[in-house]
């Protein structure tokens, strides 16, 4: 457990390590149970219910002009949106 924490660059207390070892044991036991049930005659599935993507037809449309696109922004300058600086200089 400590090796995994080191690889993940996570500092764990002794109490956290003990708790997580128990949680990982429960997860490993659950995986073992699933592996006992999985057999070669059962096809793997990503989802037990077949899903279809319901998408609208892809129909080309006239794009917005730059002026139309900029009309939705509160502040513009020289054909661009103006946003507050967030990363310093």
Phi and psi restraints in degrees (range 20) as a CNS / XPLOR table:
assign (resid 1 and name C) (resid 2 and name N)
       (resid 2 and name CA) (resid 2 and name C) 1.0 -64.4 20.0 2
assign (resid 2 and name N) (resid 2 and name CA)
       (resid 2 and name C) (resid 3 and name N) 1.0 -37.6 20.0 2
assign (resid 2 and name C) (resid 3 and name N)
       (resid 3 and name CA) (resid 3 and name C) 1.0 -62.9 20.0 2
assign (resid 3 and name N) (resid 3 and name CA)
       (resid 3 and name C) (resid 4 and name N) 1.0 -43.0 20.0 2
assign (resid 3 and name C) (resid 4 and name N)
       (resid 4 and name CA) (resid 4 and name C) 1.0 -62.6 20.0 2
assign (resid 4 and name N) (resid 4 and name CA)
       (resid 4 and name C) (resid 5 and name N) 1.0 -40.7 20.0 2
assign (resid 4 and name C) (resid 5 and name N)
       (resid 5 and name CA) (resid 5 and name C) 1.0 -63.9 20.0 2
assign (resid 5 and name N) (resid 5 and name CA)
       (resid 5 and name C) (resid 6 and name N) 1.0 -41.0 20.0 2
assign (resid 5 and name C) (resid 6 and name N)
       (resid 6 and name CA) (resid 6 and name C) 1.0 -63.4 20.0 2
assign (resid 6 and name N) (resid 6 and name CA)
       (resid 6 and name C) (resid 7 and name N) 1.0 -44.0 20.0 2
assign (resid 6 and name C) (resid 7 and name N)
       (resid 7 and name CA) (resid 7 and name C) 1.0 -61.8 20.0 2
assign (resid 7 and name N) (resid 7 and name CA)
       (resid 7 and name C) (resid 8 and name N) 1.0 -34.8 20.0 2
assign (resid 7 and name C) (resid 8 and name N)
       (resid 8 and name CA) (resid 8 and name C) 1.0 -85.8 20.0 2
assign (resid 8 and name N) (resid 8 and name CA)
       (resid 8 and name C) (resid 9 and name N) 1.0 -4.7 20.0 2
assign (resid 8 and name C) (resid 9 and name N)
       (resid 9 and name CA) (resid 9 and name C) 1.0 60.6 20.0 2
assign (resid 9 and name N) (resid 9 and name CA)
       (resid 9 and name C) (resid 10 and name N) 1.0 41.6 20.0 2
assign (resid 9 and name C) (resid 10 and name N)
       (resid 10 and name CA) (resid 10 and name C) 1.0 -114.7 20.0 2
assign (resid 10 and name N) (resid 10 and name CA)
       (resid 10 and name C) (resid 11 and name N) 1.0 125.9 20.0 2
assign (resid 10 and name C) (resid 11 and name N)
       (resid 11 and name CA) (resid 11 and name C) 1.0 -86.2 20.0 2
assign (resid 11 and name N) (resid 11 and name CA)
       (resid 11 and name C) (resid 12 and name N) 1.0 121.3 20.0 2
assign (resid 11 and name C) (resid 12 and name N)
       (resid 12 and name CA) (resid 12 and name C) 1.0 -119.4 20.0 2
assign (resid 12 and name N) (resid 12 and name CA)
       (resid 12 and name C) (resid 13 and name N) 1.0 142.8 20.0 2
assign (resid 12 and name C) (resid 13 and name N)
       (resid 13 and name CA) (resid 13 and name C) 1.0 -80.3 20.0 2
assign (resid 13 and name N) (resid 13 and name CA)
       (resid 13 and name C) (resid 14 and name N) 1.0 165.5 20.0 2
assign (resid 13 and name C) (resid 14 and name N)
       (resid 14 and name CA) (resid 14 and name C) 1.0 -59.2 20.0 2
assign (resid 14 and name N) (resid 14 and name CA)
       (resid 14 and name C) (resid 15 and name N) 1.0 -37.9 20.0 2
assign (resid 14 and name C) (resid 15 and name N)
       (resid 15 and name CA) (resid 15 and name C) 1.0 -63.9 20.0 2
assign (resid 15 and name N) (resid 15 and name CA)
       (resid 15 and name C) (resid 16 and name N) 1.0 -43.0 20.0 2
assign (resid 15 and name C) (resid 16 and name N)
       (resid 16 and name CA) (resid 16 and name C) 1.0 -64.9 20.0 2
assign (resid 16 and name N) (resid 16 and name CA)
       (resid 16 and name C) (resid 17 and name N) 1.0 -39.8 20.0 2
assign (resid 16 and name C) (resid 17 and name N)
       (resid 17 and name CA) (resid 17 and name C) 1.0 -62.1 20.0 2
assign (resid 17 and name N) (resid 17 and name CA)
       (resid 17 and name C) (resid 18 and name N) 1.0 -45.2 20.0 2
assign (resid 17 and name C) (resid 18 and name N)
       (resid 18 and name CA) (resid 18 and name C) 1.0 -61.8 20.0 2
assign (resid 18 and name N) (resid 18 and name CA)
       (resid 18 and name C) (resid 19 and name N) 1.0 -45.5 20.0 2
assign (resid 18 and name C) (resid 19 and name N)
       (resid 19 and name CA) (resid 19 and name C) 1.0 -63.4 20.0 2
assign (resid 19 and name N) (resid 19 and name CA)
       (resid 19 and name C) (resid 20 and name N) 1.0 -44.1 20.0 2
assign (resid 19 and name C) (resid 20 and name N)
       (resid 20 and name CA) (resid 20 and name C) 1.0 -69.3 20.0 2
assign (resid 20 and name N) (resid 20 and name CA)
       (resid 20 and name C) (resid 21 and name N) 1.0 -31.8 20.0 2
assign (resid 20 and name C) (resid 21 and name N)
       (resid 21 and name CA) (resid 21 and name C) 1.0 -61.3 20.0 2
assign (resid 21 and name N) (resid 21 and name CA)
       (resid 21 and name C) (resid 22 and name N) 1.0 -42.0 20.0 2
assign (resid 21 and name C) (resid 22 and name N)
       (resid 22 and name CA) (resid 22 and name C) 1.0 -64.0 20.0 2
assign (resid 22 and name N) (resid 22 and name CA)
       (resid 22 and name C) (resid 23 and name N) 1.0 -41.7 20.0 2
assign (resid 22 and name C) (resid 23 and name N)
       (resid 23 and name CA) (resid 23 and name C) 1.0 -65.1 20.0 2
assign (resid 23 and name N) (resid 23 and name CA)
       (resid 23 and name C) (resid 24 and name N) 1.0 -41.9 20.0 2
assign (resid 23 and name C) (resid 24 and name N)
       (resid 24 and name CA) (resid 24 and name C) 1.0 -65.6 20.0 2
assign (resid 24 and name N) (resid 24 and name CA)
       (resid 24 and name C) (resid 25 and name N) 1.0 -34.5 20.0 2
assign (resid 24 and name C) (resid 25 and name N)
       (resid 25 and name CA) (resid 25 and name C) 1.0 -63.5 20.0 2
assign (resid 25 and name N) (resid 25 and name CA)
       (resid 25 and name C) (resid 26 and name N) 1.0 -40.5 20.0 2
assign (resid 25 and name C) (resid 26 and name N)
       (resid 26 and name CA) (resid 26 and name C) 1.0 -63.6 20.0 2
assign (resid 26 and name N) (resid 26 and name CA)
       (resid 26 and name C) (resid 27 and name N) 1.0 -42.6 20.0 2
assign (resid 26 and name C) (resid 27 and name N)
       (resid 27 and name CA) (resid 27 and name C) 1.0 -64.0 20.0 2
assign (resid 27 and name N) (resid 27 and name CA)
       (resid 27 and name C) (resid 28 and name N) 1.0 -44.7 20.0 2
assign (resid 27 and name C) (resid 28 and name N)
       (resid 28 and name CA) (resid 28 and name C) 1.0 -63.0 20.0 2
assign (resid 28 and name N) (resid 28 and name CA)
       (resid 28 and name C) (resid 29 and name N) 1.0 -39.2 20.0 2
assign (resid 28 and name C) (resid 29 and name N)
       (resid 29 and name CA) (resid 29 and name C) 1.0 -63.9 20.0 2
assign (resid 29 and name N) (resid 29 and name CA)
       (resid 29 and name C) (resid 30 and name N) 1.0 -39.9 20.0 2
assign (resid 29 and name C) (resid 30 and name N)
       (resid 30 and name CA) (resid 30 and name C) 1.0 -64.7 20.0 2
assign (resid 30 and name N) (resid 30 and name CA)
       (resid 30 and name C) (resid 31 and name N) 1.0 -40.1 20.0 2
assign (resid 30 and name C) (resid 31 and name N)
       (resid 31 and name CA) (resid 31 and name C) 1.0 -63.8 20.0 2
assign (resid 31 and name N) (resid 31 and name CA)
       (resid 31 and name C) (resid 32 and name N) 1.0 -41.3 20.0 2
assign (resid 31 and name C) (resid 32 and name N)
       (resid 32 and name CA) (resid 32 and name C) 1.0 -60.2 20.0 2
assign (resid 32 and name N) (resid 32 and name CA)
       (resid 32 and name C) (resid 33 and name N) 1.0 -41.0 20.0 2
assign (resid 32 and name C) (resid 33 and name N)
       (resid 33 and name CA) (resid 33 and name C) 1.0 -63.2 20.0 2
assign (resid 33 and name N) (resid 33 and name CA)
       (resid 33 and name C) (resid 34 and name N) 1.0 -42.6 20.0 2
assign (resid 33 and name C) (resid 34 and name N)
       (resid 34 and name CA) (resid 34 and name C) 1.0 -64.5 20.0 2
assign (resid 34 and name N) (resid 34 and name CA)
       (resid 34 and name C) (resid 35 and name N) 1.0 -40.6 20.0 2
assign (resid 34 and name C) (resid 35 and name N)
       (resid 35 and name CA) (resid 35 and name C) 1.0 -65.8 20.0 2
assign (resid 35 and name N) (resid 35 and name CA)
       (resid 35 and name C) (resid 36 and name N) 1.0 -29.5 20.0 2
assign (resid 35 and name C) (resid 36 and name N)
       (resid 36 and name CA) (resid 36 and name C) 1.0 -67.0 20.0 2
assign (resid 36 and name N) (resid 36 and name CA)
       (resid 36 and name C) (resid 37 and name N) 1.0 -34.9 20.0 2
assign (resid 36 and name C) (resid 37 and name N)
       (resid 37 and name CA) (resid 37 and name C) 1.0 -81.1 20.0 2
assign (resid 37 and name N) (resid 37 and name CA)
       (resid 37 and name C) (resid 38 and name N) 1.0 -36.4 20.0 2
assign (resid 37 and name C) (resid 38 and name N)
       (resid 38 and name CA) (resid 38 and name C) 1.0 -64.8 20.0 2
assign (resid 38 and name N) (resid 38 and name CA)
       (resid 38 and name C) (resid 39 and name N) 1.0 126.6 20.0 2
assign (resid 38 and name C) (resid 39 and name N)
       (resid 39 and name CA) (resid 39 and name C) 1.0 -127.5 20.0 2
assign (resid 39 and name N) (resid 39 and name CA)
       (resid 39 and name C) (resid 40 and name N) 1.0 167.3 20.0 2
assign (resid 39 and name C) (resid 40 and name N)
       (resid 40 and name CA) (resid 40 and name C) 1.0 -67.4 20.0 2
assign (resid 40 and name N) (resid 40 and name CA)
       (resid 40 and name C) (resid 41 and name N) 1.0 -24.6 20.0 2
assign (resid 40 and name C) (resid 41 and name N)
       (resid 41 and name CA) (resid 41 and name C) 1.0 -84.8 20.0 2
assign (resid 41 and name N) (resid 41 and name CA)
       (resid 41 and name C) (resid 42 and name N) 1.0 0.8 20.0 2
assign (resid 41 and name C) (resid 42 and name N)
       (resid 42 and name CA) (resid 42 and name C) 1.0 -105.3 20.0 2
assign (resid 42 and name N) (resid 42 and name CA)
       (resid 42 and name C) (resid 43 and name N) 1.0 119.8 20.0 2
assign (resid 42 and name C) (resid 43 and name N)
       (resid 43 and name CA) (resid 43 and name C) 1.0 -72.1 20.0 2
assign (resid 43 and name N) (resid 43 and name CA)
       (resid 43 and name C) (resid 44 and name N) 1.0 137.4 20.0 2
assign (resid 43 and name C) (resid 44 and name N)
       (resid 44 and name CA) (resid 44 and name C) 1.0 -68.4 20.0 2
assign (resid 44 and name N) (resid 44 and name CA)
       (resid 44 and name C) (resid 45 and name N) 1.0 143.4 20.0 2
assign (resid 44 and name C) (resid 45 and name N)
       (resid 45 and name CA) (resid 45 and name C) 1.0 -134.2 20.0 2
assign (resid 45 and name N) (resid 45 and name CA)
       (resid 45 and name C) (resid 46 and name N) 1.0 145.5 20.0 2
assign (resid 45 and name C) (resid 46 and name N)
       (resid 46 and name CA) (resid 46 and name C) 1.0 -84.3 20.0 2
assign (resid 46 and name N) (resid 46 and name CA)
       (resid 46 and name C) (resid 47 and name N) 1.0 -30.5 20.0 2
assign (resid 46 and name C) (resid 47 and name N)
       (resid 47 and name CA) (resid 47 and name C) 1.0 -148.0 20.0 2
assign (resid 47 and name N) (resid 47 and name CA)
       (resid 47 and name C) (resid 48 and name N) 1.0 129.1 20.0 2
assign (resid 47 and name C) (resid 48 and name N)
       (resid 48 and name CA) (resid 48 and name C) 1.0 -66.8 20.0 2
assign (resid 48 and name N) (resid 48 and name CA)
       (resid 48 and name C) (resid 49 and name N) 1.0 -18.8 20.0 2
assign (resid 48 and name C) (resid 49 and name N)
       (resid 49 and name CA) (resid 49 and name C) 1.0 -108.4 20.0 2
assign (resid 49 and name N) (resid 49 and name CA)
       (resid 49 and name C) (resid 50 and name N) 1.0 122.5 20.0 2
assign (resid 49 and name C) (resid 50 and name N)
       (resid 50 and name CA) (resid 50 and name C) 1.0 -60.1 20.0 2
assign (resid 50 and name N) (resid 50 and name CA)
       (resid 50 and name C) (resid 51 and name N) 1.0 131.9 20.0 2
assign (resid 50 and name C) (resid 51 and name N)
       (resid 51 and name CA) (resid 51 and name C) 1.0 -115.1 20.0 2
assign (resid 51 and name N) (resid 51 and name CA)
       (resid 51 and name C) (resid 52 and name N) 1.0 144.1 20.0 2
assign (resid 51 and name C) (resid 52 and name N)
       (resid 52 and name CA) (resid 52 and name C) 1.0 -124.1 20.0 2
assign (resid 52 and name N) (resid 52 and name CA)
       (resid 52 and name C) (resid 53 and name N) 1.0 143.9 20.0 2
assign (resid 52 and name C) (resid 53 and name N)
       (resid 53 and name CA) (resid 53 and name C) 1.0 -84.1 20.0 2
assign (resid 53 and name N) (resid 53 and name CA)
       (resid 53 and name C) (resid 54 and name N) 1.0 120.4 20.0 2
assign (resid 53 and name C) (resid 54 and name N)
       (resid 54 and name CA) (resid 54 and name C) 1.0 -97.5 20.0 2
assign (resid 54 and name N) (resid 54 and name CA)
       (resid 54 and name C) (resid 55 and name N) 1.0 95.0 20.0 2
assign (resid 54 and name C) (resid 55 and name N)
       (resid 55 and name CA) (resid 55 and name C) 1.0 -113.6 20.0 2
assign (resid 55 and name N) (resid 55 and name CA)
       (resid 55 and name C) (resid 56 and name N) 1.0 148.3 20.0 2
assign (resid 55 and name C) (resid 56 and name N)
       (resid 56 and name CA) (resid 56 and name C) 1.0 -73.6 20.0 2
assign (resid 56 and name N) (resid 56 and name CA)
       (resid 56 and name C) (resid 57 and name N) 1.0 158.7 20.0 2
assign (resid 56 and name C) (resid 57 and name N)
       (resid 57 and name CA) (resid 57 and name C) 1.0 -62.4 20.0 2
assign (resid 57 and name N) (resid 57 and name CA)
       (resid 57 and name C) (resid 58 and name N) 1.0 143.9 20.0 2
assign (resid 57 and name C) (resid 58 and name N)
       (resid 58 and name CA) (resid 58 and name C) 1.0 -83.9 20.0 2
assign (resid 58 and name N) (resid 58 and name CA)
       (resid 58 and name C) (resid 59 and name N) 1.0 99.1 20.0 2
assign (resid 58 and name C) (resid 59 and name N)
       (resid 59 and name CA) (resid 59 and name C) 1.0 -113.8 20.0 2
assign (resid 59 and name N) (resid 59 and name CA)
       (resid 59 and name C) (resid 60 and name N) 1.0 123.1 20.0 2
assign (resid 59 and name C) (resid 60 and name N)
       (resid 60 and name CA) (resid 60 and name C) 1.0 -65.4 20.0 2
assign (resid 60 and name N) (resid 60 and name CA)
       (resid 60 and name C) (resid 61 and name N) 1.0 139.0 20.0 2
assign (resid 60 and name C) (resid 61 and name N)
       (resid 61 and name CA) (resid 61 and name C) 1.0 -130.1 20.0 2
assign (resid 61 and name N) (resid 61 and name CA)
       (resid 61 and name C) (resid 62 and name N) 1.0 162.6 20.0 2
assign (resid 61 and name C) (resid 62 and name N)
       (resid 62 and name CA) (resid 62 and name C) 1.0 -69.5 20.0 2
assign (resid 62 and name N) (resid 62 and name CA)
       (resid 62 and name C) (resid 63 and name N) 1.0 126.5 20.0 2
assign (resid 62 and name C) (resid 63 and name N)
       (resid 63 and name CA) (resid 63 and name C) 1.0 -73.8 20.0 2
assign (resid 63 and name N) (resid 63 and name CA)
       (resid 63 and name C) (resid 64 and name N) 1.0 164.1 20.0 2
assign (resid 63 and name C) (resid 64 and name N)
       (resid 64 and name CA) (resid 64 and name C) 1.0 -68.2 20.0 2
assign (resid 64 and name N) (resid 64 and name CA)
       (resid 64 and name C) (resid 65 and name N) 1.0 147.4 20.0 2
assign (resid 64 and name C) (resid 65 and name N)
       (resid 65 and name CA) (resid 65 and name C) 1.0 -76.4 20.0 2
assign (resid 65 and name N) (resid 65 and name CA)
       (resid 65 and name C) (resid 66 and name N) 1.0 166.4 20.0 2
assign (resid 65 and name C) (resid 66 and name N)
       (resid 66 and name CA) (resid 66 and name C) 1.0 -60.7 20.0 2
assign (resid 66 and name N) (resid 66 and name CA)
       (resid 66 and name C) (resid 67 and name N) 1.0 -39.9 20.0 2
assign (resid 66 and name C) (resid 67 and name N)
       (resid 67 and name CA) (resid 67 and name C) 1.0 -64.2 20.0 2
assign (resid 67 and name N) (resid 67 and name CA)
       (resid 67 and name C) (resid 68 and name N) 1.0 -41.5 20.0 2
assign (resid 67 and name C) (resid 68 and name N)
       (resid 68 and name CA) (resid 68 and name C) 1.0 -64.4 20.0 2
assign (resid 68 and name N) (resid 68 and name CA)
       (resid 68 and name C) (resid 69 and name N) 1.0 -41.5 20.0 2
assign (resid 68 and name C) (resid 69 and name N)
       (resid 69 and name CA) (resid 69 and name C) 1.0 -66.1 20.0 2
assign (resid 69 and name N) (resid 69 and name CA)
       (resid 69 and name C) (resid 70 and name N) 1.0 -42.5 20.0 2
assign (resid 69 and name C) (resid 70 and name N)
       (resid 70 and name CA) (resid 70 and name C) 1.0 -72.1 20.0 2
assign (resid 70 and name N) (resid 70 and name CA)
       (resid 70 and name C) (resid 71 and name N) 1.0 -18.9 20.0 2
assign (resid 70 and name C) (resid 71 and name N)
       (resid 71 and name CA) (resid 71 and name C) 1.0 -62.1 20.0 2
assign (resid 71 and name N) (resid 71 and name CA)
       (resid 71 and name C) (resid 72 and name N) 1.0 -23.4 20.0 2
assign (resid 71 and name C) (resid 72 and name N)
       (resid 72 and name CA) (resid 72 and name C) 1.0 -82.5 20.0 2
assign (resid 72 and name N) (resid 72 and name CA)
       (resid 72 and name C) (resid 73 and name N) 1.0 -9.9 20.0 2
assign (resid 72 and name C) (resid 73 and name N)
       (resid 73 and name CA) (resid 73 and name C) 1.0 -93.3 20.0 2
assign (resid 73 and name N) (resid 73 and name CA)
       (resid 73 and name C) (resid 74 and name N) 1.0 146.8 20.0 2
assign (resid 73 and name C) (resid 74 and name N)
       (resid 74 and name CA) (resid 74 and name C) 1.0 -70.9 20.0 2
assign (resid 74 and name N) (resid 74 and name CA)
       (resid 74 and name C) (resid 75 and name N) 1.0 -34.8 20.0 2
assign (resid 74 and name C) (resid 75 and name N)
       (resid 75 and name CA) (resid 75 and name C) 1.0 -137.0 20.0 2
assign (resid 75 and name N) (resid 75 and name CA)
       (resid 75 and name C) (resid 76 and name N) 1.0 129.7 20.0 2
assign (resid 75 and name C) (resid 76 and name N)
       (resid 76 and name CA) (resid 76 and name C) 1.0 -130.6 20.0 2
assign (resid 76 and name N) (resid 76 and name CA)
       (resid 76 and name C) (resid 77 and name N) 1.0 157.8 20.0 2
assign (resid 76 and name C) (resid 77 and name N)
       (resid 77 and name CA) (resid 77 and name C) 1.0 -155.1 20.0 2
assign (resid 77 and name N) (resid 77 and name CA)
       (resid 77 and name C) (resid 78 and name N) 1.0 125.5 20.0 2
assign (resid 77 and name C) (resid 78 and name N)
       (resid 78 and name CA) (resid 78 and name C) 1.0 53.3 20.0 2
assign (resid 78 and name N) (resid 78 and name CA)
       (resid 78 and name C) (resid 79 and name N) 1.0 43.3 20.0 2
assign (resid 78 and name C) (resid 79 and name N)
       (resid 79 and name CA) (resid 79 and name C) 1.0 77.5 20.0 2
assign (resid 79 and name N) (resid 79 and name CA)
       (resid 79 and name C) (resid 80 and name N) 1.0 17.7 20.0 2
assign (resid 79 and name C) (resid 80 and name N)
       (resid 80 and name CA) (resid 80 and name C) 1.0 -134.2 20.0 2
assign (resid 80 and name N) (resid 80 and name CA)
       (resid 80 and name C) (resid 81 and name N) 1.0 157.0 20.0 2
assign (resid 80 and name C) (resid 81 and name N)
       (resid 81 and name CA) (resid 81 and name C) 1.0 -73.0 20.0 2
assign (resid 81 and name N) (resid 81 and name CA)
       (resid 81 and name C) (resid 82 and name N) 1.0 145.5 20.0 2
assign (resid 81 and name C) (resid 82 and name N)
       (resid 82 and name CA) (resid 82 and name C) 1.0 -108.6 20.0 2
assign (resid 82 and name N) (resid 82 and name CA)
       (resid 82 and name C) (resid 83 and name N) 1.0 126.7 20.0 2
assign (resid 82 and name C) (resid 83 and name N)
       (resid 83 and name CA) (resid 83 and name C) 1.0 -127.2 20.0 2
assign (resid 83 and name N) (resid 83 and name CA)
       (resid 83 and name C) (resid 84 and name N) 1.0 154.5 20.0 2
assign (resid 83 and name C) (resid 84 and name N)
       (resid 84 and name CA) (resid 84 and name C) 1.0 -65.3 20.0 2
assign (resid 84 and name N) (resid 84 and name CA)
       (resid 84 and name C) (resid 85 and name N) 1.0 145.0 20.0 2
assign (resid 84 and name C) (resid 85 and name N)
       (resid 85 and name CA) (resid 85 and name C) 1.0 -71.7 20.0 2
assign (resid 85 and name N) (resid 85 and name CA)
       (resid 85 and name C) (resid 86 and name N) 1.0 132.8 20.0 2
assign (resid 85 and name C) (resid 86 and name N)
       (resid 86 and name CA) (resid 86 and name C) 1.0 -120.4 20.0 2
assign (resid 86 and name N) (resid 86 and name CA)
       (resid 86 and name C) (resid 87 and name N) 1.0 -13.0 20.0 2
assign (resid 86 and name C) (resid 87 and name N)
       (resid 87 and name CA) (resid 87 and name C) 1.0 -109.7 20.0 2
assign (resid 87 and name N) (resid 87 and name CA)
       (resid 87 and name C) (resid 88 and name N) 1.0 16.2 20.0 2
assign (resid 87 and name C) (resid 88 and name N)
       (resid 88 and name CA) (resid 88 and name C) 1.0 87.9 20.0 2
assign (resid 88 and name N) (resid 88 and name CA)
       (resid 88 and name C) (resid 89 and name N) 1.0 -146.3 20.0 2
